[in-house]
Each structure stands twice: as C-alpha cells, then as structure tokens.
Amino acid sequence: MIGAPTSARRRRHLTWRPAAAGTAATLLILCLAGPAAGDVLRRAVVDPARAERVHAMQRWHQIVDQVDHATSSDSFYVAADAASDLASRVAVAGWSAPEVPGLVAALVATANPDGGYGLARPWDAYQDGTVNPATTSYAATTAGHVGPVLLAGFTAGKVPASAVTRAVDSLLDQPRSYDGRCIVYSDSPADLSKPCVWNVHFGAADWVLRAARATGHRLREARQLAGVATSWLAVLPQNPATGYWAYSAAGGAPQDLGHQLWTATAVDSLLGSSDATALMLDRSLWRRQAERFHDQSVAAALGVITLRDCRYGTDPTVLRYAGSTADGSPYTLKVIGARARTVLATCFGTDRVGTLGTGPAPGAAPAVVPGRDDAVLGLRDLG
C-alpha cells in the first residue's frame, strides 16, 4: 500500500499494544544418516545448526507455496501490481525470461503523463474529503513500488533509461512543502498542506539519488534533494529506546513495521551507513509488532530484513510471521512470494526446483548491502 493508509488502519498501527509473547516455532530435527555404534553410546545428536537450517528452508518453501501463485490482478494498486508481476517473474526465471519484455511494457504503460506512478483512479488519500484525481502521482508508488523494479531492470539492460529518468523527473519536479524541505506525499496541491510523511520523504530522496547515479540524469539536483532530506535528521532523531520514528511530522507513537523499515533503510542508504536499521533490529519493538499484527505488511517487511542479512533467515520471529494472512492484497502476496523465493536462492542456495545447494548459510555475511537495487528487495510494501 502507499504511504498514508486510511485513518482507521493508521490508528491500528500507531496505537497498538504488545501481546503476550507467543510460542517459538518448533525446531525440526532431521537425522540424515544413522549414527555409528560408538556415537550411540556417546549419545551424539544431529548437528543443531544443520537442523535449524533445514527447518528454516522448509518454512521458506512453505511461504512460497502459500503465496507465490497469487495470479489475480489488483484493481486498486494497478502500477504496483504490474511491478509485482515483473518482480515475481524475475525471481523465478531472471531478467532473460521471454515474458520480461511484455511485463516491462505493461508496467511502463501505467505511468502518468509526468512519468510518475499512482493509482489510475480518484482517491481520498487522507480520508478528509479531498479527492485526488486519477492522474495523481504518489511518491510512494513511484519510488517505493515501481521505481526499484524499473531501476533493477535498467541495470539489467531490460528497461529503457527513459522510464527511469521520467520517474526521476516526476519526483524532482513536484512541489515541496515545509518551505521546500519536505518531499510531498503526492503531486496533488491538496497534499501540500499535510504533515511530512517520513517514509515517503526519505524513501523518495534515496531512490532519486540512486536512480540519478545509475543513469547520470539530473545528478546534481538529486544530490541537493538528498541533502535537503537528511537535513531533517538534526531535529528528527531516531528513538534510541525503540529504533523507530513516528509516521509523520505530526508526531505520535512509533509507526508500523513496513513504514519504519523503509524509513530506516532509506536513511542508511542516504548516509552510506547501516546504523539506523541496525538500531531498529537490535531493539524488540519490531518483533512485538510482528507478533501483534502478522499481516501482509509485516510479512513483506520480514522478507526485506532477511534479504539484507541472511542471519535472519533462521530467526524464529521471521520464520513464524514471514507468511501472510489469507486476505492480503494480490500485489503484496506476489511480493511476499517473490521475496521468499529469493531468500531461498540467496540465503540457502536452493535451485529453481528447491533442492539444497551450496549457497551461503544464514550465518554468513549480509546478502544485500544498504542501497542495492534488486527487483525483489526494492519493491516495497508500505503498509
């Protein structure tokens, strides 16, 4: 979903109370060979690290089976749905798959006249009676849902540069609020008066900078925008107790996991560090939110966490909640499935049919570094 959910959904995420801790996922001990007689006397056990790895791999396969075959279209998130179709196919068959050119064309066809992306339908983004027109370009859709897939495809030589540069133009050319210091939620004049939404602000600045670096298009302006975005950090500290920010300049409780993760990873990418995400993951709030809500936004976020650091591929919280509720939106289910498939390939070394390969174990170094564009990692579900 895009940056500002309905007021009811925002209240659900911003006023949550932690539930009691749930039971950890059961560890499957799988004996691969019979022990020698001497080992029996010494009461040898199966290597626990190997058993943990096998159990985790089975869980990720289960997630793929549950959500990877979501084929229905999402009539609300049209551009995001087209991006998830492309990302899902790339996760299975790579950028050389014969279907890719058609999927790229279908995605680019959803662009607005300014090169940005939105919903292709009127929408009251803030549920305040102000309806944005169907041609509204939303920063979260452009930079979070569609932009990363376009940029990954451009890097692979499968998406034309013009599709990326037009999206950059859309974000650089839209008006800004707060005396030019805030990247606005959308290009609708009605949204100029709204509080600055931090996941959109930092996420859009980060994507524009990375896209400008990759294409060479308007790089000076992209760097200026990044400087404007990060200037807020002097007065917008990350909460040291939770590792979180509030959802917007209006303040309030910590935001939900999906929005928070995009905020933290974008800040890290802009600063060339990993400190914001590390602080968030070092605290317990994200785990309590996963347990409390365990919805499609949580599931999508847990896939990103794992792709950033494969050690989370065997984490009990991640394994338990990286699946999704059955009523998830079609585009998000496709994203969750594509990410789970990529986790298997990246962190467990499985091949296309799921056999155990020689890839890095989850205890290895992080598989994805901050700021890397990837068709599956980049595609955001924003809660």
Secondary structure, DSSP 8 states (H G I E B T S, - for coil): --SS--HHHHHHHHS-----------------S---HHHHHTT----HHHHHHHHHHHHHHHHHHHHTT--S--SSSHHHHHHHHHHHHHHHH-TT-TTHHHHHHHHHTT--TTS----SS-B-TTSSS--B-TT--BHHIIIIIIHHHHHHHHHTT-S-HHHHHHHHHHHHHS-EETTTTEE-SBS-GGGGGS--BHHHHHHHHHHHHHHHHHH-SSHHHHHHHHHHHHGGGGTS---TTTS--BSBTT--SB--HHHHHHHHHHHHHHHT-SHHHHHHHHSSHHHHHHHHH-SHHHHHHHHHHHHH-GGGGG-HHHHHHSS--TT--HHHHHHHHHHHHHHHHHHS---TT----S---TTSS-SS-TT---TTTS-----
